[in-house]
C-alpha cells in the first residue's frame, strides 16, 4: 500500500520536524497553506490510507491501522524525534501514536478533539455519505468503502487515564463556536491529566471547529510560537 505525504522543507537541519495528522477526511493538501506559512521549518503532512493520493484498501481502518501508517512514514523519512500535531479526529491518531512511542515525541499539539477515539454509531457512514456526497467534494475526499470501513473498524477508546505517560510540552487548541468538537471542560481535563506545568490551552474566540482555516493567521502564530519556545535541535 502506498501512502502519500508532503514534506515542506526536508533540508531543514535547525529544527525537529513537525509531523501533522489531518482530520477524518482531510488529505495532506489541506495543509499546504499552513506549510507555506512556516517556510523555515520542516513540516510533514500525511494523507492517511483512503485519503487524498494514498491508496484506499478495501479494509483496515482501525486506530491501529492509522498508527501503523504513521510509523511507516516515520521509518521512511528516518526521524527519531519530532513534534506531533493532530487536528480533529487526527488527534486520536496522534495520541494513539504518542502513547505507543512517547520517547519520540518532543512536543504535542492537539486541536479540536477530546482524548478519545470515538466509535462511530451504526448508520454514521450512510449519513456521512449523504451529507458529503450531495456536493461532489465528498467523493473526491473519501471513497464510499473507506467511509464504511471507518465505521466498521471504529471502537471507543479513551486516552484520558493514559495521558500521564506523555511527558513532553503540550498545547491544546479549541474554538468557542457551536461547531467546536472540544469543550472547555474537556480542554481543562487535558491540562489536569497532562499536569499544568507541561501543558496549556489556547482559545480561539468566535471560531468553530475549523480554527486552522477560519483563524489561519492566529493558528499559524500560535503553533509557531509554541514550537519556538520548545525547540530542540535534532
C-alpha positions in Angstrom: 0.0 0.0 0.0 1.3 3.4 -1.0 1.0 6.4 1.3 1.3 10.0 0.2 2.7 12.8 2.2 4.0 16.4 1.8 7.4 17.4 3.1 7.8 21.2 3.0 11.4 21.6 3.9 13.4 18.3 4.0 16.7 20.0 4.2 15.9 21.9 7.5 18.6 20.9 10.0 17.9 23.5 12.6 14.7 22.2 14.0 13.0 19.0 14.8 10.3 18.3 12.2 6.6 18.7 12.8 4.5 15.7 11.7 0.9 16.5 11.0 -2.1 14.1 11.4 -5.0 15.6 9.5 -8.7 15.2 10.4 -11.1 12.5 9.4 -11.5 13.3 5.7 -8.5 15.6 5.1 -5.8 14.9 2.6 -2.3 16.3 3.1 -3.0 19.0 0.6 -5.4 20.7 3.0 -2.3 21.8 4.9 -0.5 23.5 2.1 -1.4 27.0 3.3 -0.1 26.0 6.8 3.1 24.5 5.5 3.6 27.6 3.3 3.3 29.9 6.3 6.2 28.1 8.1 8.8 28.0 5.3 11.8 27.8 7.6 10.6 24.7 9.5 10.3 21.2 8.2 6.6 20.2 8.3 5.3 16.8 7.1 1.6 16.2 6.4 0.4 12.7 5.9 -2.6 11.5 3.8 -3.8 8.5 5.8 -5.0 5.4 4.0 -8.1 6.1 2.0 -7.4 9.8 1.8 -6.1 12.0 -0.9 -3.5 10.4 -3.1 -2.8 7.5 -0.7 -4.1 4.0 -1.6 -7.6 3.0 -0.4 -7.6 -0.6 0.6 -10.9 -2.4 1.0 -10.4 -3.0 4.7 -8.1 -1.9 7.5 -9.3 1.4 9.0 -8.9 0.8 12.8 -7.0 3.1 15.1 -4.1 0.6 14.9 -4.0 0.8 11.1 -3.8 4.6 11.2 -1.0 4.4 13.8 0.8 1.9 11.6 0.5 4.4 8.7 2.3 7.0 10.9 5.0 4.6 11.9 5.6 3.6 8.2 6.1 7.3 7.4 8.4 7.8 10.4 10.5 4.9 9.3 10.5 6.0 5.7 11.8 9.6 6.4 14.2 8.3 9.1 13.4 10.6 12.0 13.9 9.5 15.6 12.4 12.6 17.4 9.8 15.1 16.2 6.9 17.3 17.2 3.4 15.8 16.5 0.2 17.7 15.7 -3.3 16.2 15.5 -6.3 18.0 14.2 -9.9 16.9 14.8 -10.0 13.1 14.5 -6.3 13.2 13.8 -5.9 13.9 17.5 -7.0 10.3 18.2 -4.4 9.0 15.7 -1.7 11.3 17.2 -2.5 10.2 20.7 -2.5 6.6 19.7 0.9 7.0 18.3 2.3 9.2 21.1 1.2 6.7 23.8 2.9 3.9 21.9 6.1 5.8 21.2 6.3 8.5 23.9 10.1 8.9 23.8 10.0 10.1 20.2 7.5 12.9 20.7 9.2 16.2 21.9 6.1 18.4 21.6 2.4 17.6 21.2 -0.2 19.9 19.6 -3.8 18.8 19.9 -6.5 20.8 18.1 -10.3 20.5 18.4 -10.9 16.9 19.7 -11.1 15.2 23.1 -8.7 12.5 24.3 -10.6 9.6 22.8 -11.0 7.6 19.6 -14.7 7.7 19.0 -16.8 4.7 17.9 -19.0 5.7 15.0 -22.6 4.9 15.7 -24.4 2.4 13.4 -25.6 4.3 10.3 -23.0 7.0 10.6 -21.4 6.1 7.2 -24.8 6.3 5.4 -25.4 9.8 6.9 -21.9 10.9 6.1 -22.2 9.8 2.5 -25.5 11.5 2.1 -24.3 14.8 3.6 -21.0 14.9 1.8 -21.9 13.2 -1.5 -24.7 15.8 -2.1 -22.0 18.1 -3.5 -19.2 16.3 -5.4 -16.5 17.3 -3.0 -17.1 14.3 -0.7 -16.4 11.7 -3.3 -13.1 13.3 -4.1 -12.0 13.1 -0.4 -13.1 9.6 0.6 -14.4 6.6 -1.4 -17.6 5.1 -0.1 -16.0 1.9 1.0 -13.5 3.9 3.1 -16.3 5.7 5.0 -17.9 2.3 5.7 -14.6 0.9 6.7 -14.0 3.7 9.2 -17.4 3.0 10.8 -16.9 -0.8 10.8 -13.5 -0.7 12.4 -14.1 2.1 14.9 -14.0 1.3 18.6 -14.4 3.6 21.6 -11.0 4.1 23.2 -10.5 6.6 25.9 -7.0 8.0 26.4 -7.6 10.3 29.4 -6.1 8.0 32.0 -3.1 7.3 29.8 -2.2 10.9 29.2 0.1 10.8 32.3 2.6 8.8 30.1 3.1 11.9 27.9 6.0 13.9 29.3 6.6 16.4 26.5 5.2 20.0 26.4 1.6 20.0 25.0 -0.7 22.7 23.7 -4.5 22.2 23.4 -6.3 24.4 20.9 -10.0 24.9 20.8 -12.6 27.2 19.2 -15.6 28.6 21.1 -18.2 28.4 18.4 -21.1 25.9 18.3 -19.3 23.7 15.8 -16.3 23.1 18.2 -15.7 19.5 19.0 -13.7 20.3 22.2 -15.5 21.8 25.1 -13.9 24.0 27.8 -14.4 21.2 30.3 -12.6 18.7 28.1 -9.7 21.2 27.5 -9.3 21.6 31.2 -9.4 17.9 31.7 -6.4 17.7 29.3 -4.4 20.0 31.4 -5.3 18.2 34.6 -4.3 14.8 33.1 -1.1 16.1 31.5 -0.2 18.3 34.5 -0.3 22.1 34.2 3.4 22.5 34.2 3.7 20.7 30.8 0.5 21.9 29.0 -1.6 24.9 28.3 -4.8 25.8 26.4 -5.1 28.3 23.5 -8.6 29.5 22.9 -9.8 30.8 19.5 -12.7 33.1 20.4 -15.6 33.1 18.0 -14.1 30.3 15.9 -15.7 26.9 15.4 -14.2 23.6 14.6 -12.1 24.8 11.6 -9.8 27.1 13.6 -6.8 26.4 11.3 -8.8 27.9 8.3 -11.2 30.4 9.9 -8.5 31.9 12.0 -5.5 30.9 9.9 -3.1 33.7 10.9 -3.6 33.1 14.6 -3.4 29.4 14.2 0.0 29.7 12.5 1.2 32.2 15.0 0.2 30.0 18.0 1.8 26.9 16.5 5.0 28.7 15.6 5.3 30.4 19.0 4.8 27.1 20.8 7.4 25.3 18.7 9.8 28.2 19.0 9.5 28.1 22.8 10.3 24.4 23.0 12.7 24.0 20.0 15.2 21.3 20.4 18.0 20.8 17.9 17.9 17.4 16.1 
